[in-house]
Amino acid sequence: MPIPSSIEKSHILKSIKEIDQRQPRYPKKRDSTVYDLHYRGRVYPPKYVISVANKFANGAELHGFKGGAQTNNFLIARGFTDIRNKNTGQRVVPVAEEEDDSTFYPEGRESYVRHRKLERNPRLAKEVKNRRLKETGDLSCDVCEFSFQRHYGPIGIGFIEAHHTIPISKFHGRRITRPKEIALVCSNCHRMLHRTTPLLSVAELRRKLKKSAATTSATR
């Protein structure tokens, strides 16, 4: 369940203020297990802060959403950057989020399910994204260089789609997907890569894009 984008920084500040006024400040069962939000010398459970903030944004506390990367990215995007690992004290940075929605897979749900079943390591795509984030600080499309973060601002942090360059039809039983077989692409380019049989390669689509751009420029 995604966190509503209607929750803004002002709602989070109201949430923090309300938590500070409570006694106890929050239920023990709502304490964080891995990460803490640090704000003005006090510590807060990130997920609980967002849950209460939703009351100010949408009328009721929010339940059923994931903590971890989704929660941390959401707070960081709204200016609450001091989030630390409870065990190590290390400050967290934006990380890639899981792709758990079959609608992201252009060939349809059946292919998506088969893709998930055959791929031995479903966390590999996320690891590739996080490696790119550490190297460049951003996730830009391997074809067109589009960045969701640069284009859409905070809501685009940590988002891009993973394209498996080895087609499902070439899988023979279970196999390990290697990092070099995953390209990071925007939604538009992802769908274009799947428009032909056999699949276009990233390099081929990049050439088509450059050729189209040159042709358009010449006709203006």
N, CA, C and O of each residue as an XYZ file, in Angstrom:
880
protein
N       0.845     -1.195      0.000
C       0.000      0.000      0.000
C       0.882      1.246      0.000
O       1.698      1.421      0.905
N       0.730      2.106     -0.993
C       1.544      3.327     -1.035
C       1.087      4.355     -0.002
O      -0.081      4.386      0.386
N       2.019      5.191      0.433
C       1.687      6.276      1.354
C       1.050      7.403      0.537
O       1.599      7.777     -0.499
N      -0.076      7.948      0.961
C      -0.731      9.013      0.179
C       0.190     10.213     -0.034
O       0.786     10.728      0.913
N       0.296     10.646     -1.272
C       1.152     11.788     -1.592
C       0.572     13.093     -1.054
O       1.248     14.122     -1.046
N      -0.684     13.045     -0.603
C      -1.321     14.245     -0.061
C      -0.763     14.633      1.311
O      -1.019     15.734      1.799
N      -0.003     13.730      1.931
C       0.636     14.058      3.211
C       1.834     14.954      2.923
O       2.780     14.538      2.253
N       1.793     16.169      3.424
C       2.852     17.137      3.175
C       3.670     17.390      4.436
O       3.366     16.867      5.508
N       4.710     18.200      4.286
C       5.594     18.494      5.416
C       4.821     19.097      6.581
O       5.092     18.770      7.737
N       3.867     19.966      6.294
C       3.087     20.608      7.358
C       2.316     19.585      8.177
O       2.168     19.746      9.388
N       1.818     18.520      7.523
C       1.076     17.479      8.236
C       2.016     16.683      9.131
O       1.640     16.285     10.234
N       3.229     16.452      8.663
C       4.210     15.712      9.460
C       4.617     16.531     10.684
O       4.794     15.978     11.770
N       4.762     17.829     10.514
C       5.095     18.697     11.650
C       3.973     18.686     12.693
O       4.241     18.693     13.895
N       2.726     18.670     12.237
C       1.590     18.593     13.158
C       1.586     17.248     13.879
O       1.258     17.165     15.063
N       1.954     16.201     13.149
C       2.034     14.873     13.754
C       3.075     14.853     14.869
O       2.811     14.345     15.958
N       4.250     15.402     14.600
C       5.317     15.457     15.599
C       4.874     16.252     16.827
O       5.141     15.855     17.961
N       4.204     17.361     16.595
C       3.722     18.187     17.704
C       2.719     17.429     18.560
O       2.770     17.497     19.788
N       1.802     16.704     17.911
C       0.802     15.944     18.672
C       1.467     14.833     19.469
O       1.115     14.605     20.626
N       2.419     14.145     18.864
C       3.125     13.064     19.559
C       3.833     13.614     20.795
O       3.823     12.977     21.848
N       4.438     14.775     20.675
C       5.151     15.379     21.807
C       4.216     15.756     22.950
O       4.633     15.824     24.106
N       2.958     15.999     22.623
C       2.000     16.415     23.640
C       1.344     15.234     24.358
O       0.656     15.414     25.362
N       1.565     14.023     23.833
C       0.954     12.852     24.437
C       1.796     12.320     25.596
O       2.986     12.617     25.700
N       1.169     11.536     26.458
C       1.864     10.876     27.558
C       1.256      9.491     27.768
O       0.147      9.387     28.291
N       1.948      8.434     27.379
C       3.258      8.426     26.729
C       3.171      8.975     25.312
O       2.079      9.099     24.757
N       4.311      9.302     24.729
C       4.323      9.957     23.433
C       3.763      9.052     22.335
O       3.120      9.538     21.405
N       3.997      7.766     22.432
C       3.412      6.830     21.461
C       3.349      5.447     22.104
O       4.144      5.140     22.992
N       2.408      4.612     21.663
C       2.270      3.266     22.229
C       3.550      2.454     22.022
O       4.203      2.572     20.984
N       3.901      1.647     22.994
C       5.119      0.843     22.907
C       5.113     -0.047     21.668
O       6.152     -0.254     21.041
N       3.946     -0.570     21.320
C       3.853     -1.464     20.165
C       4.063     -0.733     18.841
O       4.267     -1.369     17.807
N       4.013      0.604     18.868
C       4.228      1.378     17.642
C       5.658      1.904     17.531
O       5.976      2.661     16.614
N       6.520      1.500     18.471
C       7.916      1.911     18.400
C       8.565      1.291     17.172
O       8.147      0.226     16.718
N       9.578      1.946     16.636
C      10.268      1.440     15.455
C      11.192      0.287     15.828
O      11.629      0.182     16.974
N      11.486     -0.571     14.869
C      12.362     -1.710     15.119
C      13.750     -1.526     14.522
O      14.724     -2.080     15.032
N      13.848     -0.749     13.442
C      15.141     -0.599     12.758
C      15.594      0.855     12.666
O      16.767      1.154     12.886
N      14.657      1.772     12.339
C      15.037      3.164     12.089
C      14.339      4.129     13.042
O      13.223      3.878     13.498
N      15.020      5.240     13.333
C      14.438      6.322     14.128
C      14.537      7.625     13.346
O      15.539      7.891     12.682
N      13.478      8.439     13.436
C      13.516      9.797     12.912
C      13.999     10.720     14.029
O      13.414     10.747     15.112
N      15.059     11.470     13.766
C      15.572     12.436     14.737
C      15.158     13.836     14.286
O      15.399     14.235     13.147
N      14.533     14.568     15.201
C      14.076     15.912     14.871
C      14.148     16.792     16.120
O      13.485     16.538     17.125
N      14.967     17.823     16.020
C      15.133     18.794     17.106
C      15.404     18.141     18.450
O      14.794     18.485     19.462
N      16.329     17.196     18.440
C      16.788     16.578     19.675
C      15.915     15.466     20.226
O      16.194     14.930     21.298
N      14.856     15.114     19.498
C      13.978     14.052     19.965
C      13.895     12.956     18.904
O      14.201     13.170     17.731
N      13.472     11.779     19.356
C      13.446     10.599     18.483
C      12.007     10.139     18.297
O      11.218     10.130     19.242
N      11.671      9.751     17.049
C      10.304      9.345     16.710
C      10.319      8.088     15.833
O      11.255      7.899     15.057
N       9.298      7.227     15.942
C       9.154      6.094     15.022
C       8.651      6.620     13.666
O       7.544      7.153     13.600
N       9.417      6.486     12.613
C       9.024      7.062     11.315
C       7.638      6.643     10.835
O       6.860      7.469     10.357
N       7.340      5.359     10.966
C       6.057      4.870     10.462
C       4.890      5.453     11.254
O       3.843      5.772     10.692
N       5.081      5.588     12.553
C       4.011      6.138     13.388
C       3.804      7.625     13.096
O       2.674      8.114     13.113
N       4.884      8.331     12.833
C       4.783      9.750     12.496
C       3.924      9.933     11.242
O       3.066     10.815     11.196
N       4.155      9.107     10.240
C       3.376      9.193      9.000
C       1.923      8.787      9.249
O       1.000      9.393      8.705
N       1.731      7.759     10.075
C       0.375      7.305     10.387
C      -0.452      8.439     10.988
O      -1.594      8.657     10.586
N       0.126      9.162     11.952
C      -0.587     10.271     12.587
C      -0.723     11.444     11.614
O      -1.747     12.128     11.608
N       0.295     11.677     10.799
C       0.244     12.779      9.832
C      -0.932     12.619      8.867
O      -1.512     13.608      8.419
N      -1.277     11.380      8.551
C      -2.388     11.155      7.627
C      -3.715     11.639      8.209
O      -4.642     11.967      7.469
N      -3.800     11.681      9.538
C      -5.012     12.187     10.187
C      -5.222     13.654      9.834
O      -6.353     14.095      9.630
N      -4.133     14.402      9.763
C      -4.227     15.823      9.430
C      -4.435     16.046      7.935
O      -5.020     17.045      7.516
N      -3.941     15.090      7.136
C      -4.071     15.230      5.681
C      -5.370     14.646      5.151
O      -5.986     15.200      4.240
N      -5.787     13.510      5.734
C      -6.927     12.793      5.151
C      -7.978     12.336      6.149
O      -8.897     11.603      5.785
N      -7.854     12.759      7.409
C      -8.937     12.526      8.352
C      -8.833     11.337      9.278
O      -9.633     11.217     10.207
N      -7.866     10.446      9.058
C      -7.745      9.272      9.933
C      -6.306      8.774      9.918
O      -5.578      8.987      8.948
N      -5.897      8.107     11.000
C      -4.555      7.535     11.026
C      -4.435      6.474      9.937
O      -5.407      5.810      9.579
N      -3.229      6.334      9.429
C      -2.977      5.430      8.304
C      -2.406      4.115      8.810
O      -1.509      4.095      9.653
N      -2.939      3.017      8.283
C      -2.455      1.679      8.652
C      -2.258      0.854      7.381
O      -2.818      1.171      6.332
N      -1.470     -0.192      7.486
C      -1.335     -1.137      6.384
C      -0.282     -0.797      5.356
O      -0.206     -1.465      4.325
N       0.536      0.219      5.592
C       1.587      0.550      4.628
C       2.932      0.034      5.142
O       3.099     -0.234      6.332
N       3.874     -0.097      4.227
C       5.183     -0.651      4.574
C       6.082      0.403      5.214
O       6.030      1.584      4.870
N       6.897     -0.052      6.142
C       7.931      0.800      6.699
C       9.193      0.667      5.866
O       9.121      0.342      4.681
N      10.330      0.909      6.459
C      11.586      0.741      5.751
C      11.796      1.766      4.662
O      11.605      2.961      4.884
N      12.189      1.307      3.481
C      12.565      2.194      2.373
C      11.455      3.164      1.999
O      11.704      4.353      1.798
N      10.222      2.652      1.906
C       9.111      3.525      1.497
C       8.923      4.667      2.490
O       8.806      5.826      2.093
N       8.896      4.342      3.772
C       8.691      5.348      4.813
C       9.859      6.332      4.869
O       9.653      7.544      4.930
N      11.086      5.806      4.848
C      12.263      6.671      4.921
C      12.342      7.606      3.719
O      12.595      8.800      3.878
N      12.128      7.071      2.517
C      12.152      7.906      1.316
C      11.105      9.009      1.390
O      11.353     10.148      0.994
N       9.934      8.653      1.902
C       8.827      9.612      1.990
C       9.198     10.781      2.901
O       8.949     11.938      2.562
N       9.788     10.483      4.044
C      10.176     11.535      4.983
C      11.336     12.362      4.452
O      11.333     13.587      4.565
N      12.324     11.697      3.876
C      13.484     12.407      3.322
C      13.037     13.373      2.229
O      13.527     14.499      2.142
N      12.096     12.915      1.393
C      11.599     13.760      0.302
C      10.902     15.010      0.809
O      10.771     15.992      0.078
N      10.454     14.978      2.058
C       9.749     16.128      2.626
C      10.615     16.903      3.619
O      10.113     17.684      4.426
N      11.917     16.671      3.543
C      12.858     17.476      4.302
C      13.285     16.921      5.645
O      14.068     17.558      6.350
N      12.788     15.745      6.020
C      13.169     15.126      7.301
C      14.291     14.118      7.028
O      14.053     12.917      6.904
N      15.492     14.630      6.939
C      16.620     13.835      6.442
C      17.408     13.106      7.522
O      18.250     12.264      7.208
N      17.147     13.419      8.796
C      17.925     12.791      9.863
C      17.225     11.529     10.355
O      16.577     11.527     11.402
N      17.368     10.471      9.587
C      16.813      9.167      9.943
C      17.992      8.222     10.128
O      18.839      8.103      9.243
N      18.050      7.552     11.270
C      19.225      6.740     11.592
C      18.852      5.300     11.927
O      17.774      5.016     12.449
N      19.775      4.411     11.610
C      19.640      3.018     11.993
C      19.781      2.909     13.508
O      20.747      3.422     14.071
N      18.843      2.257     14.171
C      18.841      2.179     15.630
C      20.073      1.454     16.167
O      20.565      1.768     17.250
N      20.563      0.482     15.401
C      21.662     -0.344     15.882
C      23.031      0.263     15.604
O      23.933      0.180     16.437
N      23.185      0.872     14.435
C      24.500      1.380     14.042
C      24.626      2.889     14.209
O      25.735      3.420     14.274
N      23.485      3.584     14.277
C      23.511      5.038     14.348
C      23.783      5.697     13.011
O      23.863      6.921     12.916
N      23.925      4.871     11.967
C      24.227      5.404     10.640
C      23.009      6.087     10.037
O      21.889      5.581     10.114
N      23.246      7.235      9.441
C      22.182      8.003      8.808
C      21.816      7.365      7.471
O      22.699      7.000      6.694
N      20.528      7.231      7.203
C      20.097      6.565      5.976
C      19.991      7.564      4.831
O      19.839      8.767      5.046
N      20.072      7.047      3.624
C      19.923      7.839      2.405
C      18.798      7.222      1.585
O      18.419      6.080      1.845
N      18.250      7.938      0.600
C      17.196      7.341     -0.227
C      17.664      6.061     -0.894
O      18.797      5.986     -1.370
N      16.808      5.062     -0.933
C      17.129      3.793     -1.579
C      15.993      3.413     -2.511
O      14.889      3.947     -2.408
N      16.269      2.486     -3.425
C      15.251      2.031     -4.361
C      14.190      1.233     -3.625
O      14.480      0.529     -2.658
N      12.960      1.352     -4.095
C      11.859      0.623     -3.500
C      11.503     -0.590     -4.341
O      11.825     -0.656     -5.527
N      10.828     -1.561     -3.705
C      10.449     -2.788     -4.397
C       9.447     -2.512     -5.512
O       8.580     -1.648     -5.379
N       9.572     -3.254     -6.615
C       8.543     -3.257     -7.653
C       7.664     -4.463     -7.371
O       8.016     -5.587     -7.729
N       6.521     -4.236     -6.728
C       5.666     -5.361     -6.372
C       4.311     -5.294     -7.069
O       3.371     -5.980     -6.666
N       4.209     -4.483     -8.099
C       2.945     -4.309     -8.806
C       3.078     -4.898    -10.207
O       3.897     -4.435    -11.001
N       2.278     -5.916    -10.513
C       2.392     -6.594    -11.798
C       2.050     -5.692    -12.968
O       2.406     -6.004    -14.104
N       1.367     -4.580    -12.723
C       1.020     -3.677    -13.819
C       2.249     -2.982    -14.375
O       2.187     -2.415    -15.466
N       3.381     -3.011    -13.648
C       4.605     -2.410    -14.149
C       5.212     -3.268    -15.257
O       6.059     -2.791    -16.013
N       4.786     -4.530    -15.362
C       5.412     -5.430    -16.320
C       4.643     -5.391    -17.631
O       3.500     -5.846    -17.676
N       5.233     -4.862    -18.704
C       4.517     -4.587    -19.942
C       3.866     -5.792    -20.614
O       2.884     -5.625    -21.337
N       4.388     -7.013    -20.395
C       3.857     -8.160    -21.115
C       2.632     -8.767    -20.418
O       2.121     -9.797    -20.858
N       2.164     -8.143    -19.345
C       0.962     -8.608    -18.696
C       1.226     -9.459    -17.469
O       2.352     -9.886    -17.215
N       0.158     -9.698    -16.708
C       0.299    -10.378    -15.426
C       0.855    -11.789    -15.570
O       1.674    -12.204    -14.749
N       0.434    -12.544    -16.593
C       0.894    -13.918    -16.756
C       2.411    -13.976    -16.929
O       3.088    -14.800    -16.313
N       2.935    -13.086    -17.781
C       4.379    -13.045    -17.983
C       5.093    -12.561    -16.732
O       6.180    -13.035    -16.401
N       4.467    -11.607    -16.033
C       5.066    -11.079    -14.809
C       5.201    -12.183    -13.767
O       6.248    -12.313    -13.131
N       4.150    -12.977    -13.588
C       4.174    -14.062    -12.614
C       5.233    -15.086    -12.997
O       5.962    -15.587    -12.141
N       5.314    -15.393    -14.285
C       6.318    -16.358    -14.736
C       7.722    -15.804    -14.525
O       8.639    -16.519    -14.123
N       7.863    -14.519    -14.804
C       9.140    -13.840    -14.607
C       9.573    -13.930    -13.144
O      10.737    -14.220    -12.868
N       8.661    -13.689    -12.207
C       8.975    -13.756    -10.793
C       9.300    -15.191    -10.373
O      10.166    -15.409     -9.525
N       8.607    -16.168    -10.963
C       8.806    -17.564    -10.595
C      10.163    -18.076    -11.058
O      10.832    -18.822    -10.343
N      10.567    -17.668    -12.267
C      11.812    -18.174    -12.824
C      13.044    -17.459    -12.287
O      14.135    -18.028    -12.252
N      12.869    -16.228    -11.876
C      14.021    -15.480    -11.394
C      14.382    -15.956     -9.990
O      13.578    -15.843     -9.064
N      15.586    -16.486     -9.835
C      15.976    -17.086     -8.572
C      16.162    -16.051     -7.469
O      15.898    -16.336     -6.301
N      16.607    -14.867     -7.825
C      16.871    -13.838     -6.823
C      16.019    -12.602     -7.115
O      16.462    -11.716     -7.845
N      14.795    -12.524     -6.555
C      13.895    -11.408     -6.859
C      14.369    -10.077     -6.308
O      13.826     -9.034     -6.672
N      15.377    -10.088     -5.431
C      15.885     -8.845     -4.862
C      16.991     -8.218     -5.696
O      17.478     -7.131     -5.385
N      17.383     -8.918     -6.763
C      18.511     -8.439     -7.552
C      18.242     -7.069     -8.169
O      19.122     -6.208     -8.165
N      17.038     -6.856     -8.699
C      16.720     -5.571     -9.327
C      16.901     -4.429     -8.339
O      17.446     -3.381     -8.684
N      16.442     -4.637     -7.113
C      16.590     -3.602     -6.095
C      18.059     -3.361     -5.786
O      18.469     -2.218     -5.584
N      18.848     -4.416     -5.747
C      20.276     -4.281     -5.467
C      20.973     -3.495     -6.573
O      21.861     -2.687     -6.303
N      20.566     -3.736     -7.822
C      21.149     -3.009     -8.950
C      20.810     -1.524     -8.853
O      21.659     -0.669     -9.105
N      19.573     -1.227     -8.489
C      19.161      0.167     -8.341
C      19.945      0.856     -7.225
O      20.410      1.985     -7.383
N      20.082      0.167     -6.109
C      20.812      0.766     -4.987
C      22.284      0.980     -5.322
O      22.886      1.962     -4.888
N      22.859      0.066     -6.088
C      24.248      0.240     -6.523
C      24.382      1.486     -7.386
O      25.340      2.245     -7.246
N      23.406      1.697     -8.292
C      23.418      2.878     -9.149
C      23.257      4.155     -8.311
O      23.916      5.162     -8.567
N      22.381      4.097     -7.321
C      22.184      5.257     -6.444
C      23.472      5.629     -5.724
O      23.804      6.808     -5.604
N      24.196      4.624     -5.245
C      25.451      4.888     -4.543
C      26.500      5.468     -5.485
O      27.305      6.308     -5.084
N      26.488      5.015     -6.747
C      27.498      5.465     -7.703
C      27.221      6.856     -8.241
O      28.147      7.645     -8.433
N      25.940      7.167     -8.490
C      25.601      8.417     -9.170
C      24.708      9.355     -8.370
O      24.602     10.537     -8.695
N      24.060      8.835     -7.316
C      23.140      9.659     -6.545
C      21.781      9.840     -7.185
O      20.954     10.597     -6.677
N      21.535      9.151     -8.303
C      20.270      9.317     -9.014
C      19.980      8.040     -9.795
O      20.874      7.222    -10.007
N      18.727      7.871    -10.223
C      18.341      6.746    -11.068
C      17.821      7.300    -12.382
O      16.684      7.765    -12.461
N      18.654      7.250    -13.412
C      18.248      7.773    -14.714
C      18.156      6.641    -15.720
O      18.848      5.630    -15.602
N      17.296      6.819    -16.706
C      17.017      5.795    -17.708
C      18.244      5.505    -18.574
O      18.905      6.426    -19.053
N      18.543      4.217    -18.769
C      19.687      3.815    -19.588
C      19.477      4.127    -21.067
O      20.427      4.122    -21.850
N      18.235      4.395    -21.440
C      17.951      4.713    -22.836
C      17.920      6.225    -23.065
O      18.685      6.752    -23.873
N      17.040      6.914    -22.355
C      16.803      8.343    -22.634
C      17.333      9.292    -21.557
O      17.233     10.512    -21.695
N      17.892      8.732    -20.494
C      18.469      9.501    -19.383
C      17.420     10.252    -18.553
O      17.764     11.139    -17.771
N      16.155      9.897    -18.722
C      15.098     10.508    -17.913
C      15.277     10.123    -16.455
O      15.574      8.968    -16.150
N      15.097     11.089    -15.540
C      15.174     10.842    -14.105
C      13.853     11.239    -13.463
O      13.430     12.390    -13.572
N      13.204     10.302    -12.800
C      11.945     10.608    -12.115
C      12.174     11.633    -11.017
O      11.332     12.501    -10.788
N      13.306     11.535    -10.340
C      13.595     12.479     -9.258
C      13.788     13.898     -9.784
O      13.249     14.855     -9.229
N      14.567     14.023    -10.865
C      14.813     15.360    -11.413
C      13.548     15.957    -12.020
O      13.333     17.167    -11.950
N      12.716     15.112    -12.613
C      11.543     15.611    -13.328
C      10.357     15.865    -12.409
O       9.662     16.871    -12.556
N      10.120     14.961    -11.460
C       8.927     15.060    -10.624
C       9.219     15.525     -9.200
O       8.292     15.758     -8.424
N      10.482     15.658     -8.852
C      10.815     16.105     -7.510
C      10.752     14.983     -6.493
O      11.057     13.837     -6.822
N      10.360     15.289     -5.260
C      10.413     14.326     -4.157
C       9.716     12.998     -4.408
O      10.210     11.956     -3.977
N       8.565     13.015     -5.103
C       7.845     11.741     -5.278
C       8.583     10.788     -6.210
O       8.246      9.606     -6.279
N       9.587     11.290     -6.927
C      10.331     10.430     -7.843
C      11.571      9.806     -7.245
O      12.250      9.024     -7.910
N      11.880     10.138     -5.997
C      13.083      9.612     -5.356
C      13.025      8.087     -5.252
O      12.042      7.529     -4.765
N      14.080      7.423     -5.711
C      14.193      5.973     -5.577
C      13.396      5.164     -6.576
O      13.322      3.940     -6.459
N      12.783      5.836     -7.580
C      11.935      5.087     -8.515
C      12.543      4.995     -9.901
O      12.994      5.997    -10.457
N      12.554      3.819    -10.445
C      12.819      3.540    -11.851
C      12.439      2.078    -12.062
O      12.324      1.331    -11.091
N      12.243      1.655    -13.304
C      11.854      0.275    -13.558
C      13.055     -0.559    -13.981
O      13.989     -0.060    -14.609
N      13.010     -1.845    -13.623
C      14.079     -2.776    -13.984
C      13.653     -3.581    -15.206
O      12.590     -4.202    -15.209
N      14.478     -3.568    -16.230
C      14.196     -4.307    -17.453
C      15.150     -5.485    -17.563
O      16.370     -5.317    -17.546
N      14.580     -6.681    -17.676
C      15.405     -7.874    -17.819
C      15.722     -8.083    -19.301
O      14.825     -8.331    -20.107
N      16.967     -7.983    -19.639
C      17.371     -8.002    -21.049
C      17.336     -9.394    -21.666
O      17.385     -9.524    -22.889
N      17.251    -10.438    -20.845
C      17.102    -11.800    -21.370
C      15.619    -12.136    -21.364
O      15.030    -12.231    -20.287
N      14.983    -12.322    -22.538
C      13.543    -12.564    -22.609
C      13.118    -13.816    -21.844
O      13.883    -14.774    -21.733
N      11.904    -13.801    -21.323
C      11.347    -14.951    -20.615
C      11.374    -16.200    -21.493
O      11.604    -17.304    -20.999
N      11.141    -16.026    -22.792
C      11.077    -17.171    -23.706
C      12.391    -17.938    -23.788
O      12.419    -19.089    -24.223
N      13.487    -17.291    -23.367
C      14.793    -17.948    -23.434
C      15.190    -18.596    -22.117
O      16.282    -19.151    -21.995
N      14.294    -18.524    -21.123
C      14.559    -19.194    -19.859
C      14.269    -20.682    -20.022
O      13.219    -21.056    -20.543
N      15.173    -21.514    -19.588
C      14.955    -22.965    -19.606
C      15.075    -23.449    -18.164
O      16.167    -23.741    -17.678
N      13.922    -23.528    -17.488
C      13.939    -23.862    -16.076
C      14.376    -22.666    -15.247
O      14.420    -21.537    -15.735
N      14.692    -22.925    -14.007
C      15.113    -21.858    -13.112
C      16.544    -21.456    -13.440
O      17.376    -22.306    -13.756
N      16.828    -20.161    -13.363
C      18.171    -19.682    -13.644
C      18.451    -18.436    -12.815
O      17.527    -17.767    -12.351
N      19.702    -18.136    -12.637
C      20.109    -16.956    -11.896
C      20.211    -15.773    -12.852
O      20.894    -15.850    -13.873
N      19.533    -14.686    -12.517
C      19.645    -13.460    -13.295
C      20.859    -12.688    -12.796
O      21.009    -12.466    -11.594
N      21.720    -12.280    -13.716
C      22.946    -11.576    -13.345
C      22.717    -10.063    -13.395
O      21.880     -9.589    -14.163
N      23.455     -9.303    -12.581
C      23.297     -7.851    -12.582
C      23.433     -7.228    -13.960
O      22.722     -6.275    -14.278
N      24.340     -7.753    -14.791
C      24.562     -7.178    -16.119
C      23.370     -7.408    -17.044
O      23.292     -6.795    -18.109
N      22.440     -8.279    -16.654
C      21.264     -8.563    -17.472
C      20.095     -7.649    -17.128
O      19.016     -7.786    -17.705
N      20.291     -6.728    -16.204
C      19.232     -5.809    -15.794
C      19.587     -4.389    -16.228
O      20.657     -3.877    -15.898
N      18.690     -3.767    -16.962
C      18.838     -2.361    -17.341
C      17.828     -1.551    -16.535
O      16.742     -2.040    -16.225
N      18.179     -0.334    -16.203
C      17.266      0.552    -15.477
C      16.685      1.544    -16.468
O      17.420      2.306    -17.096
N      15.367      1.535    -16.608
C      14.724      2.330    -17.646
C      13.460      3.007    -17.122
O      12.853      2.555    -16.151
N      13.076      4.104    -17.786
C      11.821      4.774    -17.441
C      10.654      3.953    -17.982
O      10.848      3.028    -18.770
N       9.455      4.294    -17.557
C       8.267      3.528    -17.937
C       8.038      3.521    -19.441
O       7.690      2.486    -20.009
N       8.231      4.669    -20.095
C       8.016      4.737    -21.543
C       8.996      3.842    -22.294
O       8.597      3.053    -23.151
N      10.264      3.971    -21.971
C      11.266      3.164    -22.667
C      11.077      1.679    -22.370
O      11.333      0.834    -23.227
N      10.626      1.361    -21.150
C      10.389     -0.042    -20.802
C       9.360     -0.661    -21.736
O       9.530     -1.782    -22.214
N       8.295      0.083    -21.988
C       7.251     -0.436    -22.861
C       7.715     -0.526    -24.305
O       7.346     -1.456    -25.021
N       8.516      0.429    -24.733
C       9.038      0.388    -26.096
C       9.981     -0.797    -26.304
O      10.015     -1.388    -27.384
N      10.741     -1.138    -25.275
C      11.646     -2.284    -25.367
C      10.880     -3.581    -25.595
O      11.408     -4.528    -26.176
N       9.629     -3.617    -25.132
C       8.812     -4.823    -25.258
C       7.849     -4.759    -26.448
O       6.959     -5.602    -26.562
N       8.010     -3.791    -27.314
C       7.075     -3.616    -28.423
C       7.363     -4.528    -29.606
O       6.516     -4.682    -30.486
N       8.534     -5.128    -29.641
C       8.909     -5.946    -30.797
C       9.275     -7.353    -30.374
O       9.581     -7.615    -29.211
N       9.236     -8.255    -31.347
C       9.705     -9.617    -31.156
C      10.726     -9.924    -32.248
O      10.379     -9.895    -33.429
N      11.976    -10.219    -31.885
C      12.495    -10.284    -30.517
C      12.583     -8.905    -29.882
O      12.421     -7.889    -30.557
N      12.840     -8.877    -28.583
C      12.921     -7.614    -27.859
C      14.044     -6.744    -28.418
O      15.090     -7.241    -28.835
N      13.805     -5.452    -28.415
C      14.874     -4.517    -28.739
C      15.893     -4.514    -27.609
O      15.545     -4.733    -26.449
N      17.137     -4.268    -27.949
C      18.141     -4.091    -26.908
C      18.115     -2.627    -26.477
O      17.563     -1.779    -27.178
N      18.706     -2.337    -25.338
C      18.786     -0.970    -24.860
C      19.522     -0.098    -25.876
O      19.110      1.028    -26.155
N      20.613     -0.631    -26.426
C      21.401      0.126    -27.402
C      20.592      0.413    -28.661
O      20.680      1.508    -29.217
N      19.798     -0.566    -29.119
C      18.983     -0.375    -30.323
C      17.922      0.698    -30.099
O      17.707      1.549    -30.962
N      17.264      0.664    -28.953
C      16.234      1.668    -28.671
C      16.870      3.049    -28.518
O      16.279      4.050    -28.923
N      18.054      3.110    -27.943
C      18.747      4.384    -27.800
C      19.053      4.981    -29.173
O      18.907      6.185    -29.380
N      19.479      4.128    -30.110
C      19.760      4.601    -31.475
C      18.488      5.093    -32.155
O      18.502      6.118    -32.836
N      17.381      4.359    -31.971
C      16.109      4.775    -32.562
C      15.666      6.124    -32.004
O      15.157      6.973    -32.737
N      15.861      6.311    -30.719
C      15.470      7.564    -30.072
C      16.289      8.730    -30.620
O      15.740      9.791    -30.918
N      17.589      8.537    -30.752
C      18.458      9.587    -31.281
C      18.114      9.901    -32.732
O      18.109     11.064    -33.137
N      17.824      8.860    -33.513
C      17.461      9.060    -34.912
C      16.155      9.828    -35.032
O      16.026     10.728    -35.862
N      15.174      9.460    -34.185
C      13.884     10.148    -34.201
C      14.040     11.609    -33.800
O      13.427     12.494    -34.396
N      14.870     11.856    -32.779
C      15.090     13.229    -32.324
C      15.761     14.073    -33.397
O      15.425     15.243    -33.579
N      16.721     13.466    -34.115
C      17.423     14.177    -35.179
C      16.488     14.509    -36.320
O      16.550     15.602    -36.882
N      15.603     13.552    -36.671
C      14.655     13.758    -37.752
C      13.658     14.872    -37.403
O      13.340     15.725    -38.232
N      13.175     14.840    -36.159
C      12.240     15.866    -35.701
C      12.872     17.243    -35.733
O      12.252     18.220    -36.151
N      14.121     17.303    -35.282
C      14.853     18.587    -35.254
C      15.065     19.143    -36.660
O      14.990     20.353    -36.871
N      15.332     18.250    -37.628
C      15.608     18.665    -39.001
C      14.372     19.182    -39.711
O      14.481     19.984    -40.639
N      13.186     18.730    -39.282
C      11.946     19.131    -39.950
C      11.341     20.404    -39.358
O      10.341     20.911    -39.866
N      11.937     20.913    -38.300
C      11.391     22.136    -37.677
C      11.832     23.385    -38.414
O      11.464     24.494    -38.024
